[in-house]
């Protein structure tokens, strides 16, 4: 329990630091998880090191919002089943991802093959600026899993204990019964969708503030473990200070790493560059040379 709340506090602190770093121009882009910490941390606590996790996330400074991770997770789960492994695959996605074809294909694939996979949908009410009411007319996400023959449950995504219990039970079912499970974690995206977004343009500020103050998952879980004598304000203050120092140091180290050459933008997929990418590379180089004053002096060619 202490490790869980420590990880939730760490994630919350990390979001604050990196959001500020982006606003200072030190990183190009960031997506926070404010208000959704219980889904990330508590679910991971219920998994085994043998399980395969297909998340949404980052690689270095590049946002990777793969919509393809859902069917990939099913394929991995089916492989685990064929190899008789005592493990399952787990994949995370948002409510907006359920409007994509990959979600439906993956659920049907998992149901038919009886693959040991756990689908964790983070239903925070908004796919960037599109509310769920404009995405679908069904009663949330769980009913969609039931329609495909996938055992499904809806849980309070802001309750760390509920998330842990749901994922822990789902894992037992997935591994022991060889079946897929869908978990709809209902939460609210307190932060902006990303540093490129201003959510106050499409939702009321008082609504955001209510969720931030009244339904914060870190505060809720902290109160529970404090009542059991496992946590206190001094421990949390010390943790936040240590994490902040570690993150600031990590940023300083990362800023000293040599930037990759421009050509890397075009060579990370194809062995032989197609004509259209060669044309784009030439155009980018010409643009940088023409407007050199607008680019950092250390941009490598």
C-alpha positions in Angstrom: 0.0 0.0 0.0 2.8 2.4 0.8 4.5 1.7 -2.5 1.2 2.3 -4.3 0.7 5.7 -2.7 4.4 6.6 -3.2 4.1 5.8 -6.9 0.9 7.9 -7.2 2.6 10.8 -5.5 5.6 10.4 -7.7 3.5 10.4 -10.8 1.7 13.5 -9.7 4.9 15.3 -8.9 6.4 14.2 -12.3 3.4 15.7 -14.1 3.9 19.0 -12.4 7.6 19.2 -13.2 7.3 18.2 -16.8 4.3 20.3 -17.5 6.3 23.3 -16.2 9.3 22.2 -18.2 7.3 22.3 -21.4 5.9 25.7 -20.6 9.5 26.8 -20.2 10.4 25.5 -23.6 12.7 22.8 -22.2 10.7 19.9 -23.8 8.4 20.1 -26.8 5.3 18.2 -25.7 3.8 16.5 -22.6 0.6 14.8 -21.6 -0.3 14.7 -17.9 -2.3 12.1 -16.0 -3.8 14.4 -13.4 -6.9 12.9 -11.9 -6.1 9.4 -13.4 -3.2 8.3 -11.1 -5.2 5.4 -9.6 -5.8 3.8 -12.9 -2.1 3.7 -13.9 -0.6 2.8 -10.6 -3.1 0.5 -8.9 -3.7 -1.5 -12.0 0.1 -2.1 -12.5 0.3 -3.2 -8.8 -2.1 -6.1 -9.5 0.0 -7.5 -12.4 2.9 -9.9 -12.6 6.3 -9.3 -14.0 5.5 -12.1 -16.5 2.6 -10.2 -18.0 2.9 -8.3 -21.3 1.8 -4.6 -21.1 0.8 -2.6 -24.2 0.4 1.0 -23.0 0.0 4.4 -24.4 3.1 6.4 -23.7 6.3 8.1 -24.7 9.7 7.3 -26.2 12.2 10.0 -25.2 10.5 13.2 -26.3 8.2 11.7 -28.9 4.5 11.2 -28.1 3.4 7.7 -29.1 -0.4 7.4 -29.1 -0.6 4.1 -30.8 -4.2 3.0 -31.6 -2.8 -0.3 -32.8 -1.7 -1.5 -29.3 -5.2 -3.1 -28.7 -5.1 -5.9 -31.3 -1.4 -6.3 -30.7 -2.2 -7.2 -27.1 -4.7 -9.8 -28.2 -2.1 -11.4 -30.5 0.4 -11.5 -27.6 -2.2 -13.0 -25.3 -3.1 -15.7 -27.8 0.6 -16.5 -28.1 0.9 -16.8 -24.3 -2.1 -19.2 -24.3 -0.6 -21.4 -27.0 2.7 -21.5 -25.1 0.8 -22.4 -21.9 2.3 -19.5 -20.1 1.0 -18.5 -16.7 0.6 -14.9 -17.8 -1.7 -12.5 -19.6 -1.5 -9.4 -21.8 -2.8 -6.0 -20.7 -3.6 -3.0 -22.8 -4.6 0.5 -21.9 -6.6 3.0 -24.0 -9.0 5.9 -23.7 -12.7 6.2 -24.4 -11.8 7.8 -27.7 -10.0 4.6 -28.7 -13.2 2.6 -28.5 -14.5 4.6 -31.4 -11.8 3.2 -33.6 -12.1 0.0 -35.6 -9.1 -1.6 -33.9 -11.0 -1.8 -30.6 -13.9 -3.7 -32.1 -11.7 -6.0 -34.1 -9.6 -6.7 -31.1 -12.5 -7.6 -28.8 -14.0 -9.9 -31.3 -10.6 -11.6 -31.9 -10.1 -12.0 -28.2 -13.5 -13.4 -27.6 -13.3 -16.0 -30.4 -9.8 -17.1 -29.5 -10.4 -16.9 -25.7 -7.2 -15.1 -25.3 -6.0 -14.1 -21.8 -6.0 -10.4 -22.3 -7.2 -7.5 -20.0 -8.6 -4.5 -21.8 -8.4 -1.4 -19.5 -10.4 1.5 -20.8 -9.7 4.9 -19.2 -13.0 6.5 -19.7 -12.3 10.1 -18.6 -15.2 11.7 -20.5 -13.2 13.4 -23.2 -11.4 12.3 -26.3 -9.4 15.5 -26.5 -12.3 18.0 -26.9 -15.0 15.4 -27.9 -17.3 14.4 -25.0 -18.4 10.8 -24.8 -22.0 12.0 -25.6 -20.8 12.8 -29.1 -18.9 9.5 -29.5 -21.5 6.9 -28.8 -25.0 6.3 -27.6 -24.3 3.1 -25.6 -24.2 3.1 -21.8 -20.5 3.5 -21.5 -17.8 1.1 -22.6 -18.5 -2.1 -20.6 -21.7 -2.9 -22.5 -19.6 -3.0 -25.7 -17.5 -5.8 -24.3 -20.6 -7.7 -23.3 -21.9 -7.5 -26.9 -18.8 -9.3 -28.1 -19.0 -12.0 -25.4 -16.3 -10.5 -23.3 -16.8 -10.4 -19.5 -16.9 -6.7 -18.6 -17.0 -4.6 -15.5 -17.3 -0.8 -14.8 -15.3 0.5 -11.8 -14.5 3.8 -10.1 -11.2 4.7 -11.7 -10.5 7.3 -9.0 -10.6 4.6 -6.3 -7.1 2.9 -6.1 -8.5 0.0 -4.1 -11.3 -0.6 -6.5 -8.9 -0.6 -9.5 -6.5 -3.0 -7.8 -9.3 -5.4 -6.8 -10.8 -5.3 -10.3 -7.4 -5.9 -12.1 -6.3 -8.5 -9.6 -9.5 -10.5 -10.1 -9.5 -10.0 -13.9 -5.9 -11.4 -14.1 -7.0 -14.5 -12.3 -9.9 -15.0 -14.7 -7.7 -14.3 -17.7 -4.9 -16.7 -16.8 -6.9 -19.5 -15.1 -10.0 -19.5 -17.3 -8.3 -18.4 -20.6 -10.7 -15.6 -21.3 -10.6 -11.8 -22.1 -11.8 -9.2 -19.6 -12.8 -5.6 -20.2 -12.5 -3.1 -17.4 -14.1 0.3 -17.9 -12.4 2.7 -15.4 -14.6 5.7 -15.0 -12.6 8.8 -14.2 -12.2 12.5 -15.2 -9.4 14.2 -17.0 -8.6 17.0 -14.7 -5.6 18.3 -16.7 -5.6 19.4 -20.3 -5.4 16.7 -22.9 -1.9 17.8 -23.6 0.3 20.9 -23.5 -1.2 21.7 -26.9 -4.7 21.9 -25.5 -6.7 24.4 -23.4 -9.6 22.4 -22.0 -11.3 25.5 -20.6 -12.4 26.3 -24.1 -14.8 23.4 -24.2 -15.7 22.6 -20.6 -16.5 24.7 -17.5 -13.6 25.6 -15.1 -15.7 24.9 -12.0 -16.4 21.4 -13.2 -12.6 20.7 -13.5 -12.0 22.3 -10.1 -14.7 20.1 -8.4 -13.1 16.9 -9.7 -9.7 18.1 -8.8 -10.7 18.9 -5.2 -13.5 16.4 -4.4 -12.5 13.3 -6.4 -8.7 13.4 -6.5 -7.6 9.7 -6.4 -4.3 10.5 -4.6 -6.1 12.4 -1.8 -8.7 9.6 -1.4 -6.1 6.8 -1.2 -3.9 8.9 1.1 -6.7 9.4 3.6 -7.4 5.6 3.7 -3.8 4.6 4.4 -3.4 7.5 6.8 -6.3 6.2 8.8 -4.4 2.9 9.0 -1.3 4.5 10.2 0.8 3.7 7.1 1.4 7.2 5.9 1.8 10.8 7.2 2.4 14.3 5.8 6.1 14.3 6.7 6.7 11.2 4.7 4.9 12.7 1.7 6.6 16.0 1.9 10.0 14.3 2.0 9.1 12.1 -1.0 7.9 15.0 -3.1 11.1 16.9 -2.4 13.3 14.0 -3.3 11.4 13.2 -6.5 11.5 16.9 -7.5 15.2 17.0 -7.1 15.7 13.7 -9.1 13.5 14.9 -11.9 15.2 18.3 -12.2 18.6 16.5 -12.3 17.2 14.1 -15.0 16.1 17.1 -17.1 19.5 18.7 -16.8 21.2 15.5 -17.9 18.8 15.1 -20.8 19.4 18.6 -22.0 23.1 17.8 -22.4 22.4 14.8 -24.7 23.4 15.5 -28.3 20.4 16.1 -30.5 19.9 13.6 -33.3 20.5 14.8 -36.9 17.7 16.0 -39.0 18.0 13.0 -41.3 16.7 10.7 -38.4 13.3 12.2 -39.0 13.1 10.3 -42.3 15.2 7.2 -41.8 13.5 5.5 -38.9 11.0 3.5 -41.0 12.4 2.8 -44.5 15.7 1.3 -45.4 15.6 3.0 -48.8 13.8 6.4 -48.6 10.9 6.8 -51.0 10.8 9.8 -53.3 8.2 11.7 -51.2 10.4 11.5 -48.0 13.5 12.6 -49.9 11.6 15.6 -51.2 10.4 16.4 -47.7 14.0 16.2 -46.3 15.3 18.6 -49.0 12.4 21.0 -48.3 13.1 20.9 -44.5 16.8 21.6 -45.0 16.1 24.5 -47.3 13.6 25.9 -44.8 16.1 25.6 -41.9 18.8 27.3 -43.9 16.4 30.1 -45.1 15.2 30.8 -41.5 18.3 29.8 -39.6 17.6 32.5 -37.0 14.4 30.8 -36.0 16.1 27.5 -35.1 18.5 26.6 -32.3 22.2 26.9 -33.3 22.8 23.3 -32.2 20.3 21.7 -34.6 22.5 19.1 -36.3 22.2 18.4 -40.0 
